[in-house]
Amino acid sequence: MTGEEQPQTTVPPVRSVPVPVQLAPGADWRIEWCEACKAFTRLAGSMLLLTTSGVSTVGAWAWCEICDDPADQEDRRV
Ligand SMILES: [Zn+2]
């Protein structure tokens, strides 16, 4: 025992890193016709899944600024 033992290799600390995955709306969104509102108030596009291995389209999203906004519906009683 010399007291000068040194690690032979540098071992990085092992961590369980969660895979960074992120959902993001695609850049191909567009304004669509909403049947309920009878207006072009609907936004639609593709939903992208961003991972370390790349980007993949996992679905589509759609959102109407009138139908899908409950607060707006409450206020707009005429
Ligand atoms: Zn609508």
PDB file of the backbone (N, CA, C, O) and the ligand in Angstrom, with CONECT records:
HET     ZN  A 101       1
ATOM      1  N   MET A   1       0.840  -1.193   0.000  1.00  0.00           N
ATOM      2  CA  MET A   1       0.000   0.000   0.000  1.00  0.00           C
ATOM      3  C   MET A   1       0.875   1.243   0.000  1.00  0.00           C
ATOM      4  O   MET A   1       1.566   1.532   0.977  1.00  0.00           O
ATOM      5  N   THR A   2       0.840   1.945  -1.062  1.00  0.00           N
ATOM      6  CA  THR A   2       1.643   3.153  -1.158  1.00  0.00           C
ATOM      7  C   THR A   2       0.813   4.389  -0.883  1.00  0.00           C
ATOM      8  O   THR A   2       1.359   5.455  -0.599  1.00  0.00           O
ATOM      9  N   GLY A   3      -0.501   4.256  -0.964  1.00  0.00           N
ATOM     10  CA  GLY A   3      -1.351   5.423  -0.763  1.00  0.00           C
ATOM     11  C   GLY A   3      -1.389   6.300  -1.982  1.00  0.00           C
ATOM     12  O   GLY A   3      -1.908   7.415  -1.939  1.00  0.00           O
ATOM     13  N   GLU A   4      -0.843   5.805  -3.071  1.00  0.00           N
ATOM     14  CA  GLU A   4      -0.848   6.629  -4.276  1.00  0.00           C
ATOM     15  C   GLU A   4      -1.625   5.954  -5.401  1.00  0.00           C
ATOM     16  O   GLU A   4      -1.301   6.086  -6.582  1.00  0.00           O
ATOM     17  N   GLU A   5      -2.626   5.251  -5.006  1.00  0.00           N
ATOM     18  CA  GLU A   5      -3.423   4.574  -6.028  1.00  0.00           C
ATOM     19  C   GLU A   5      -4.189   5.586  -6.859  1.00  0.00           C
ATOM     20  O   GLU A   5      -4.844   6.490  -6.341  1.00  0.00           O
ATOM     21  N   GLN A   6      -4.085   5.409  -8.121  1.00  0.00           N
ATOM     22  CA  GLN A   6      -4.812   6.310  -9.012  1.00  0.00           C
ATOM     23  C   GLN A   6      -5.681   5.481  -9.941  1.00  0.00           C
ATOM     24  O   GLN A   6      -5.320   4.368 -10.322  1.00  0.00           O
ATOM     25  N   PRO A   7      -6.797   6.021 -10.289  1.00  0.00           N
ATOM     26  CA  PRO A   7      -7.660   5.289 -11.227  1.00  0.00           C
ATOM     27  C   PRO A   7      -6.976   5.183 -12.578  1.00  0.00           C
ATOM     28  O   PRO A   7      -6.405   6.153 -13.077  1.00  0.00           O
ATOM     29  N   GLN A   8      -7.041   3.995 -13.163  1.00  0.00           N
ATOM     30  CA  GLN A   8      -6.365   3.780 -14.429  1.00  0.00           C
ATOM     31  C   GLN A   8      -7.133   4.416 -15.587  1.00  0.00           C
ATOM     32  O   GLN A   8      -6.548   4.882 -16.565  1.00  0.00           O
ATOM     33  N   THR A   9      -8.414   4.422 -15.452  1.00  0.00           N
ATOM     34  CA  THR A   9      -9.214   5.033 -16.510  1.00  0.00           C
ATOM     35  C   THR A   9     -10.174   6.036 -15.895  1.00  0.00           C
ATOM     36  O   THR A   9     -10.624   5.874 -14.761  1.00  0.00           O
ATOM     37  N   THR A  10     -10.468   7.033 -16.630  1.00  0.00           N
ATOM     38  CA  THR A  10     -11.435   8.022 -16.169  1.00  0.00           C
ATOM     39  C   THR A  10     -12.831   7.556 -16.561  1.00  0.00           C
ATOM     40  O   THR A  10     -13.197   7.517 -17.735  1.00  0.00           O
ATOM     41  N   VAL A  11     -13.573   7.215 -15.557  1.00  0.00           N
ATOM     42  CA  VAL A  11     -14.929   6.734 -15.817  1.00  0.00           C
ATOM     43  C   VAL A  11     -15.910   7.877 -15.596  1.00  0.00           C
ATOM     44  O   VAL A  11     -15.990   8.425 -14.497  1.00  0.00           O
ATOM     45  N   PRO A  12     -16.634   8.226 -16.605  1.00  0.00           N
ATOM     46  CA  PRO A  12     -17.627   9.286 -16.412  1.00  0.00           C
ATOM     47  C   PRO A  12     -18.724   8.820 -15.483  1.00  0.00           C
ATOM     48  O   PRO A  12     -19.081   7.643 -15.479  1.00  0.00           O
ATOM     49  N   PRO A  13     -19.251   9.719 -14.710  1.00  0.00           N
ATOM     50  CA  PRO A  13     -20.338   9.341 -13.796  1.00  0.00           C
ATOM     51  C   PRO A  13     -21.539   8.818 -14.581  1.00  0.00           C
ATOM     52  O   PRO A  13     -21.963   9.405 -15.576  1.00  0.00           O
ATOM     53  N   VAL A  14     -22.057   7.722 -14.112  1.00  0.00           N
ATOM     54  CA  VAL A  14     -23.191   7.112 -14.804  1.00  0.00           C
ATOM     55  C   VAL A  14     -24.466   7.752 -14.304  1.00  0.00           C
ATOM     56  O   VAL A  14     -24.773   7.739 -13.112  1.00  0.00           O
ATOM     57  N   ARG A  15     -25.176   8.295 -15.220  1.00  0.00           N
ATOM     58  CA  ARG A  15     -26.463   8.894 -14.870  1.00  0.00           C
ATOM     59  C   ARG A  15     -27.540   8.306 -15.756  1.00  0.00           C
ATOM     60  O   ARG A  15     -27.291   7.920 -16.898  1.00  0.00           O
ATOM     61  N   SER A  16     -28.694   8.250 -15.228  1.00  0.00           N
ATOM     62  CA  SER A  16     -29.809   7.838 -16.066  1.00  0.00           C
ATOM     63  C   SER A  16     -30.433   9.102 -16.652  1.00  0.00           C
ATOM     64  O   SER A  16     -31.315   9.725 -16.061  1.00  0.00           O
ATOM     65  N   VAL A  17     -29.950   9.444 -17.808  1.00  0.00           N
ATOM     66  CA  VAL A  17     -30.428  10.666 -18.455  1.00  0.00           C
ATOM     67  C   VAL A  17     -31.700  10.351 -19.222  1.00  0.00           C
ATOM     68  O   VAL A  17     -31.709   9.482 -20.094  1.00  0.00           O
ATOM     69  N   PRO A  18     -32.757  11.046 -18.901  1.00  0.00           N
ATOM     70  CA  PRO A  18     -33.986  10.834 -19.666  1.00  0.00           C
ATOM     71  C   PRO A  18     -33.783  11.279 -21.110  1.00  0.00           C
ATOM     72  O   PRO A  18     -33.140  12.291 -21.388  1.00  0.00           O
ATOM     73  N   VAL A  19     -34.340  10.507 -22.002  1.00  0.00           N
ATOM     74  CA  VAL A  19     -34.198  10.845 -23.415  1.00  0.00           C
ATOM     75  C   VAL A  19     -34.938  12.146 -23.692  1.00  0.00           C
ATOM     76  O   VAL A  19     -36.144  12.248 -23.468  1.00  0.00           O
ATOM     77  N   PRO A  20     -34.219  13.113 -24.168  1.00  0.00           N
ATOM     78  CA  PRO A  20     -34.880  14.395 -24.449  1.00  0.00           C
ATOM     79  C   PRO A  20     -35.824  14.284 -25.638  1.00  0.00           C
ATOM     80  O   PRO A  20     -35.405  14.166 -26.789  1.00  0.00           O
ATOM     81  N   VAL A  21     -37.079  14.326 -25.324  1.00  0.00           N
ATOM     82  CA  VAL A  21     -38.091  14.238 -26.372  1.00  0.00           C
ATOM     83  C   VAL A  21     -38.992  15.455 -26.254  1.00  0.00           C
ATOM     84  O   VAL A  21     -39.394  15.844 -25.157  1.00  0.00           O
ATOM     85  N   GLN A  22     -39.293  16.028 -27.359  1.00  0.00           N
ATOM     86  CA  GLN A  22     -40.109  17.234 -27.324  1.00  0.00           C
ATOM     87  C   GLN A  22     -41.124  17.205 -28.449  1.00  0.00           C
ATOM     88  O   GLN A  22     -40.820  16.864 -29.592  1.00  0.00           O
ATOM     89  N   LEU A  23     -42.324  17.571 -28.087  1.00  0.00           N
ATOM     90  CA  LEU A  23     -43.368  17.712 -29.095  1.00  0.00           C
ATOM     91  C   LEU A  23     -43.417  19.170 -29.538  1.00  0.00           C
ATOM     92  O   LEU A  23     -43.354  20.086 -28.718  1.00  0.00           O
ATOM     93  N   ALA A  24     -43.528  19.361 -30.808  1.00  0.00           N
ATOM     94  CA  ALA A  24     -43.579  20.732 -31.306  1.00  0.00           C
ATOM     95  C   ALA A  24     -44.471  20.788 -32.530  1.00  0.00           C
ATOM     96  O   ALA A  24     -44.486  19.862 -33.341  1.00  0.00           O
ATOM     97  N   PRO A  25     -45.202  21.859 -32.660  1.00  0.00           N
ATOM     98  CA  PRO A  25     -45.998  22.019 -33.873  1.00  0.00           C
ATOM     99  C   PRO A  25     -45.100  22.270 -35.057  1.00  0.00           C
ATOM    100  O   PRO A  25     -44.093  22.968 -34.950  1.00  0.00           O
ATOM    101  N   GLY A  26     -45.466  21.700 -36.183  1.00  0.00           N
ATOM    102  CA  GLY A  26     -44.649  21.865 -37.374  1.00  0.00           C
ATOM    103  C   GLY A  26     -44.761  23.258 -37.954  1.00  0.00           C
ATOM    104  O   GLY A  26     -45.666  24.022 -37.619  1.00  0.00           O
ATOM    105  N   ALA A  27     -43.841  23.566 -38.816  1.00  0.00           N
ATOM    106  CA  ALA A  27     -43.829  24.892 -39.424  1.00  0.00           C
ATOM    107  C   ALA A  27     -44.792  24.980 -40.601  1.00  0.00           C
ATOM    108  O   ALA A  27     -44.903  26.023 -41.245  1.00  0.00           O
ATOM    109  N   ASP A  28     -45.480  23.888 -40.876  1.00  0.00           N
ATOM    110  CA  ASP A  28     -46.365  23.863 -42.040  1.00  0.00           C
ATOM    111  C   ASP A  28     -47.804  24.174 -41.670  1.00  0.00           C
ATOM    112  O   ASP A  28     -48.730  23.744 -42.358  1.00  0.00           O
ATOM    113  N   TRP A  29     -47.997  24.909 -40.603  1.00  0.00           N
ATOM    114  CA  TRP A  29     -49.361  25.196 -40.166  1.00  0.00           C
ATOM    115  C   TRP A  29     -50.034  26.129 -41.175  1.00  0.00           C
ATOM    116  O   TRP A  29     -49.389  26.878 -41.909  1.00  0.00           O
ATOM    117  N   ARG A  30     -51.338  26.042 -41.170  1.00  0.00           N
ATOM    118  CA  ARG A  30     -52.118  26.830 -42.115  1.00  0.00           C
ATOM    119  C   ARG A  30     -53.451  27.197 -41.488  1.00  0.00           C
ATOM    120  O   ARG A  30     -53.862  26.614 -40.485  1.00  0.00           O
ATOM    121  N   ILE A  31     -54.104  28.142 -42.073  1.00  0.00           N
ATOM    122  CA  ILE A  31     -55.424  28.549 -41.610  1.00  0.00           C
ATOM    123  C   ILE A  31     -56.462  27.786 -42.411  1.00  0.00           C
ATOM    124  O   ILE A  31     -56.416  27.757 -43.641  1.00  0.00           O
ATOM    125  N   GLU A  32     -57.394  27.173 -41.707  1.00  0.00           N
ATOM    126  CA  GLU A  32     -58.412  26.380 -42.379  1.00  0.00           C
ATOM    127  C   GLU A  32     -59.802  26.905 -42.057  1.00  0.00           C
ATOM    128  O   GLU A  32     -59.993  27.723 -41.157  1.00  0.00           O
ATOM    129  N   TRP A  33     -60.745  26.417 -42.808  1.00  0.00           N
ATOM    130  CA  TRP A  33     -62.145  26.776 -42.632  1.00  0.00           C
ATOM    131  C   TRP A  33     -62.725  25.991 -41.474  1.00  0.00           C
ATOM    132  O   TRP A  33     -62.598  24.768 -41.419  1.00  0.00           O
ATOM    133  N   CYS A  34     -63.361  26.691 -40.552  1.00  0.00           N
ATOM    134  CA  CYS A  34     -64.030  26.017 -39.444  1.00  0.00           C
ATOM    135  C   CYS A  34     -65.512  25.905 -39.766  1.00  0.00           C
ATOM    136  O   CYS A  34     -66.188  26.908 -39.993  1.00  0.00           O
ATOM    137  N   GLU A  35     -66.003  24.682 -39.784  1.00  0.00           N
ATOM    138  CA  GLU A  35     -67.416  24.455 -40.116  1.00  0.00           C
ATOM    139  C   GLU A  35     -68.339  25.039 -39.061  1.00  0.00           C
ATOM    140  O   GLU A  35     -69.434  25.505 -39.377  1.00  0.00           O
ATOM    141  N   ALA A  36     -67.913  25.016 -37.838  1.00  0.00           N
ATOM    142  CA  ALA A  36     -68.762  25.504 -36.751  1.00  0.00           C
ATOM    143  C   ALA A  36     -68.871  27.022 -36.762  1.00  0.00           C
ATOM    144  O   ALA A  36     -69.948  27.574 -36.536  1.00  0.00           O
ATOM    145  N   CYS A  37     -67.776  27.684 -37.020  1.00  0.00           N
ATOM    146  CA  CYS A  37     -67.765  29.145 -36.985  1.00  0.00           C
ATOM    147  C   CYS A  37     -68.103  29.765 -38.328  1.00  0.00           C
ATOM    148  O   CYS A  37     -68.406  30.955 -38.411  1.00  0.00           O
ATOM    149  N   LYS A  38     -68.054  28.972 -39.361  1.00  0.00           N
ATOM    150  CA  LYS A  38     -68.244  29.491 -40.718  1.00  0.00           C
ATOM    151  C   LYS A  38     -67.242  30.604 -41.000  1.00  0.00           C
ATOM    152  O   LYS A  38     -67.580  31.659 -41.537  1.00  0.00           O
ATOM    153  N   ALA A  39     -66.015  30.333 -40.625  1.00  0.00           N
ATOM    154  CA  ALA A  39     -64.983  31.344 -40.829  1.00  0.00           C
ATOM    155  C   ALA A  39     -63.615  30.669 -40.871  1.00  0.00           C
ATOM    156  O   ALA A  39     -63.456  29.519 -40.461  1.00  0.00           O
ATOM    157  N   PHE A  40     -62.663  31.393 -41.362  1.00  0.00           N
ATOM    158  CA  PHE A  40     -61.293  30.875 -41.378  1.00  0.00           C
ATOM    159  C   PHE A  40     -60.630  31.187 -40.045  1.00  0.00           C
ATOM    160  O   PHE A  40     -59.781  32.072 -39.936  1.00  0.00           O
ATOM    161  N   THR A  41     -61.040  30.441 -39.050  1.00  0.00           N
ATOM    162  CA  THR A  41     -60.518  30.682 -37.708  1.00  0.00           C
ATOM    163  C   THR A  41     -59.758  29.478 -37.170  1.00  0.00           C
ATOM    164  O   THR A  41     -59.332  29.469 -36.015  1.00  0.00           O
ATOM    165  N   ARG A  42     -59.593  28.469 -38.007  1.00  0.00           N
ATOM    166  CA  ARG A  42     -58.993  27.227 -37.551  1.00  0.00           C
ATOM    167  C   ARG A  42     -57.542  27.161 -38.003  1.00  0.00           C
ATOM    168  O   ARG A  42     -57.226  27.377 -39.173  1.00  0.00           O
ATOM    169  N   LEU A  43     -56.676  26.860 -37.060  1.00  0.00           N
ATOM    170  CA  LEU A  43     -55.275  26.641 -37.398  1.00  0.00           C
ATOM    171  C   LEU A  43     -55.010  25.146 -37.366  1.00  0.00           C
ATOM    172  O   LEU A  43     -55.468  24.446 -36.463  1.00  0.00           O
ATOM    173  N   ALA A  44     -54.280  24.666 -38.340  1.00  0.00           N
ATOM    174  CA  ALA A  44     -53.984  23.242 -38.397  1.00  0.00           C
ATOM    175  C   ALA A  44     -52.581  23.041 -38.922  1.00  0.00           C
ATOM    176  O   ALA A  44     -52.063  23.837 -39.705  1.00  0.00           O
ATOM    177  N   GLY A  45     -51.982  21.959 -38.470  1.00  0.00           N
ATOM    178  CA  GLY A  45     -50.629  21.642 -38.921  1.00  0.00           C
ATOM    179  C   GLY A  45     -50.244  20.266 -38.444  1.00  0.00           C
ATOM    180  O   GLY A  45     -51.063  19.536 -37.885  1.00  0.00           O
ATOM    181  N   SER A  46     -49.028  19.924 -38.661  1.00  0.00           N
ATOM    182  CA  SER A  46     -48.553  18.615 -38.239  1.00  0.00           C
ATOM    183  C   SER A  46     -47.835  18.744 -36.897  1.00  0.00           C
ATOM    184  O   SER A  46     -47.253  19.779 -36.573  1.00  0.00           O
ATOM    185  N   MET A  47     -47.897  17.665 -36.137  1.00  0.00           N
ATOM    186  CA  MET A  47     -47.223  17.630 -34.846  1.00  0.00           C
ATOM    187  C   MET A  47     -45.915  16.862 -34.984  1.00  0.00           C
ATOM    188  O   MET A  47     -45.899  15.721 -35.447  1.00  0.00           O
ATOM    189  N   LEU A  48     -44.846  17.483 -34.587  1.00  0.00           N
ATOM    190  CA  LEU A  48     -43.534  16.868 -34.747  1.00  0.00           C
ATOM    191  C   LEU A  48     -43.025  16.357 -33.411  1.00  0.00           C
ATOM    192  O   LEU A  48     -43.262  16.953 -32.361  1.00  0.00           O
ATOM    193  N   LEU A  49     -42.327  15.252 -33.480  1.00  0.00           N
ATOM    194  CA  LEU A  49     -41.667  14.702 -32.302  1.00  0.00           C
ATOM    195  C   LEU A  49     -40.165  14.879 -32.480  1.00  0.00           C
ATOM    196  O   LEU A  49     -39.554  14.294 -33.374  1.00  0.00           O
ATOM    197  N   LEU A  50     -39.586  15.697 -31.609  1.00  0.00           N
ATOM    198  CA  LEU A  50     -38.165  15.987 -31.713  1.00  0.00           C
ATOM    199  C   LEU A  50     -37.408  15.092 -30.735  1.00  0.00           C
ATOM    200  O   LEU A  50     -37.644  15.130 -29.527  1.00  0.00           O
ATOM    201  N   THR A  51     -36.507  14.297 -31.272  1.00  0.00           N
ATOM    202  CA  THR A  51     -35.685  13.440 -30.418  1.00  0.00           C
ATOM    203  C   THR A  51     -34.231  13.606 -30.825  1.00  0.00           C
ATOM    204  O   THR A  51     -33.916  14.331 -31.770  1.00  0.00           O
ATOM    205  N   THR A  52     -33.372  12.943 -30.119  1.00  0.00           N
ATOM    206  CA  THR A  52     -31.954  13.040 -30.448  1.00  0.00           C
ATOM    207  C   THR A  52     -31.639  12.365 -31.774  1.00  0.00           C
ATOM    208  O   THR A  52     -30.615  12.639 -32.399  1.00  0.00           O
ATOM    209  N   SER A  53     -32.536  11.477 -32.194  1.00  0.00           N
ATOM    210  CA  SER A  53     -32.288  10.762 -33.447  1.00  0.00           C
ATOM    211  C   SER A  53     -32.904  11.468 -34.640  1.00  0.00           C
ATOM    212  O   SER A  53     -32.699  11.056 -35.781  1.00  0.00           O
ATOM    213  N   GLY A  54     -33.651  12.521 -34.387  1.00  0.00           N
ATOM    214  CA  GLY A  54     -34.203  13.239 -35.527  1.00  0.00           C
ATOM    215  C   GLY A  54     -35.601  13.740 -35.263  1.00  0.00           C
ATOM    216  O   GLY A  54     -36.088  13.742 -34.132  1.00  0.00           O
ATOM    217  N   VAL A  55     -36.215  14.154 -36.311  1.00  0.00           N
ATOM    218  CA  VAL A  55     -37.567  14.705 -36.233  1.00  0.00           C
ATOM    219  C   VAL A  55     -38.510  13.803 -36.998  1.00  0.00           C
ATOM    220  O   VAL A  55     -38.223  13.399 -38.125  1.00  0.00           O
ATOM    221  N   SER A  56     -39.632  13.491 -36.384  1.00  0.00           N
ATOM    222  CA  SER A  56     -40.606  12.676 -37.076  1.00  0.00           C
ATOM    223  C   SER A  56     -41.992  13.249 -36.844  1.00  0.00           C
ATOM    224  O   SER A  56     -42.283  13.819 -35.792  1.00  0.00           O
ATOM    225  N   THR A  57     -42.830  13.085 -37.839  1.00  0.00           N
ATOM    226  CA  THR A  57     -44.202  13.562 -37.725  1.00  0.00           C
ATOM    227  C   THR A  57     -45.044  12.496 -37.047  1.00  0.00           C
ATOM    228  O   THR A  57     -45.104  11.358 -37.513  1.00  0.00           O
ATOM    229  N   VAL A  58     -45.685  12.853 -35.961  1.00  0.00           N
ATOM    230  CA  VAL A  58     -46.434  11.868 -35.195  1.00  0.00           C
ATOM    231  C   VAL A  58     -47.929  12.092 -35.268  1.00  0.00           C
ATOM    232  O   VAL A  58     -48.703  11.271 -34.777  1.00  0.00           O
ATOM    233  N   GLY A  59     -48.340  13.172 -35.861  1.00  0.00           N
ATOM    234  CA  GLY A  59     -49.768  13.398 -35.931  1.00  0.00           C
ATOM    235  C   GLY A  59     -50.072  14.783 -36.436  1.00  0.00           C
ATOM    236  O   GLY A  59     -49.234  15.452 -37.041  1.00  0.00           O
ATOM    237  N   ALA A  60     -51.280  15.192 -36.175  1.00  0.00           N
ATOM    238  CA  ALA A  60     -51.707  16.510 -36.633  1.00  0.00           C
ATOM    239  C   ALA A  60     -52.457  17.198 -35.515  1.00  0.00           C
ATOM    240  O   ALA A  60     -53.019  16.550 -34.633  1.00  0.00           O
ATOM    241  N   TRP A  61     -52.459  18.485 -35.559  1.00  0.00           N
ATOM    242  CA  TRP A  61     -53.200  19.245 -34.561  1.00  0.00           C
ATOM    243  C   TRP A  61     -54.073  20.249 -35.289  1.00  0.00           C
ATOM    244  O   TRP A  61     -53.804  20.635 -36.427  1.00  0.00           O
ATOM    245  N   ALA A  62     -55.114  20.656 -34.607  1.00  0.00           N
ATOM    246  CA  ALA A  62     -55.995  21.686 -35.147  1.00  0.00           C
ATOM    247  C   ALA A  62     -56.573  22.460 -33.980  1.00  0.00           C
ATOM    248  O   ALA A  62     -56.895  21.890 -32.937  1.00  0.00           O
ATOM    249  N   TRP A  63     -56.696  23.718 -34.159  1.00  0.00           N
ATOM    250  CA  TRP A  63     -57.169  24.571 -33.074  1.00  0.00           C
ATOM    251  C   TRP A  63     -57.939  25.737 -33.664  1.00  0.00           C
ATOM    252  O   TRP A  63     -57.448  26.460 -34.531  1.00  0.00           O
ATOM    253  N   CYS A  64     -59.146  25.899 -33.176  1.00  0.00           N
ATOM    254  CA  CYS A  64     -59.966  27.013 -33.647  1.00  0.00           C
ATOM    255  C   CYS A  64     -59.962  28.098 -32.581  1.00  0.00           C
ATOM    256  O   CYS A  64     -60.202  27.829 -31.404  1.00  0.00           O
ATOM    257  N   GLU A  65     -59.696  29.287 -32.991  1.00  0.00           N
ATOM    258  CA  GLU A  65     -59.580  30.369 -32.017  1.00  0.00           C
ATOM    259  C   GLU A  65     -60.916  30.723 -31.380  1.00  0.00           C
ATOM    260  O   GLU A  65     -60.957  31.374 -30.336  1.00  0.00           O
ATOM    261  N   ILE A  66     -62.007  30.296 -32.005  1.00  0.00           N
ATOM    262  CA  ILE A  66     -63.322  30.551 -31.431  1.00  0.00           C
ATOM    263  C   ILE A  66     -63.811  29.328 -30.656  1.00  0.00           C
ATOM    264  O   ILE A  66     -64.154  29.430 -29.479  1.00  0.00           O
ATOM    265  N   CYS A  67     -63.843  28.173 -31.321  1.00  0.00           N
ATOM    266  CA  CYS A  67     -64.392  26.962 -30.705  1.00  0.00           C
ATOM    267  C   CYS A  67     -63.547  26.483 -29.525  1.00  0.00           C
ATOM    268  O   CYS A  67     -64.076  26.022 -28.514  1.00  0.00           O
ATOM    269  N   ASP A  68     -62.266  26.596 -29.665  1.00  0.00           N
ATOM    270  CA  ASP A  68     -61.372  25.999 -28.677  1.00  0.00           C
ATOM    271  C   ASP A  68     -60.880  26.997 -27.646  1.00  0.00           C
ATOM    272  O   ASP A  68     -59.888  26.756 -26.959  1.00  0.00           O
ATOM    273  N   ASP A  69     -61.570  28.108 -27.542  1.00  0.00           N
ATOM    274  CA  ASP A  69     -61.201  29.085 -26.533  1.00  0.00           C
ATOM    275  C   ASP A  69     -62.414  29.337 -25.644  1.00  0.00           C
ATOM    276  O   ASP A  69     -63.234  30.198 -25.962  1.00  0.00           O
ATOM    277  N   PRO A  70     -62.547  28.613 -24.547  1.00  0.00           N
ATOM    278  CA  PRO A  70     -63.729  28.701 -23.695  1.00  0.00           C
ATOM    279  C   PRO A  70     -63.942  30.109 -23.146  1.00  0.00           C
ATOM    280  O   PRO A  70     -65.082  30.556 -23.021  1.00  0.00           O
ATOM    281  N   ALA A  71     -62.897  30.789 -22.828  1.00  0.00           N
ATOM    282  CA  ALA A  71     -63.027  32.132 -22.268  1.00  0.00           C
ATOM    283  C   ALA A  71     -63.655  33.072 -23.280  1.00  0.00           C
ATOM    284  O   ALA A  71     -64.427  33.967 -22.934  1.00  0.00           O
ATOM    285  N   ASP A  72     -63.306  32.849 -24.535  1.00  0.00           N
ATOM    286  CA  ASP A  72     -63.827  33.711 -25.578  1.00  0.00           C
ATOM    287  C   ASP A  72     -65.317  33.472 -25.779  1.00  0.00           C
ATOM    288  O   ASP A  72     -66.069  34.403 -26.072  1.00  0.00           O
ATOM    289  N   GLN A  73     -65.740  32.223 -25.621  1.00  0.00           N
ATOM    290  CA  GLN A  73     -67.148  31.902 -25.806  1.00  0.00           C
ATOM    291  C   GLN A  73     -68.006  32.569 -24.735  1.00  0.00           C
ATOM    292  O   GLN A  73     -69.118  33.018 -25.014  1.00  0.00           O
ATOM    293  N   GLU A  74     -67.501  32.631 -23.538  1.00  0.00           N
ATOM    294  CA  GLU A  74     -68.261  33.221 -22.441  1.00  0.00           C
ATOM    295  C   GLU A  74     -68.496  34.700 -22.692  1.00  0.00           C
ATOM    296  O   GLU A  74     -69.569  35.223 -22.395  1.00  0.00           O
ATOM    297  N   ASP A  75     -67.527  35.350 -23.221  1.00  0.00           N
ATOM    298  CA  ASP A  75     -67.603  36.808 -23.346  1.00  0.00           C
ATOM    299  C   ASP A  75     -68.383  37.281 -24.569  1.00  0.00           C
ATOM    300  O   ASP A  75     -68.808  38.435 -24.638  1.00  0.00           O
ATOM    301  N   ARG A  76     -68.565  36.390 -25.518  1.00  0.00           N
ATOM    302  CA  ARG A  76     -69.123  36.861 -26.773  1.00  0.00           C
ATOM    303  C   ARG A  76     -70.616  36.585 -26.890  1.00  0.00           C
ATOM    304  O   ARG A  76     -71.070  36.140 -27.944  1.00  0.00           O
ATOM    305  N   ARG A  77     -71.369  36.829 -25.871  1.00  0.00           N
ATOM    306  CA  ARG A  77     -72.803  36.629 -25.968  1.00  0.00           C
ATOM    307  C   ARG A  77     -73.451  37.899 -26.492  1.00  0.00           C
ATOM    308  O   ARG A  77     -73.355  38.962 -25.879  1.00  0.00           O
ATOM    309  N   VAL A  78     -74.090  37.777 -27.596  1.00  0.00           N
ATOM    310  CA  VAL A  78     -74.703  38.976 -28.183  1.00  0.00           C
ATOM    311  C   VAL A  78     -76.214  38.823 -28.121  1.00  0.00           C
ATOM    312  O   VAL A  78     -76.943  39.713 -28.559  1.00  0.00           O
TER     313      VAL A  78
HETATM  314 ZN    ZN A 101     -64.543  27.226 -34.856  1.00  0.00          ZN2+
END
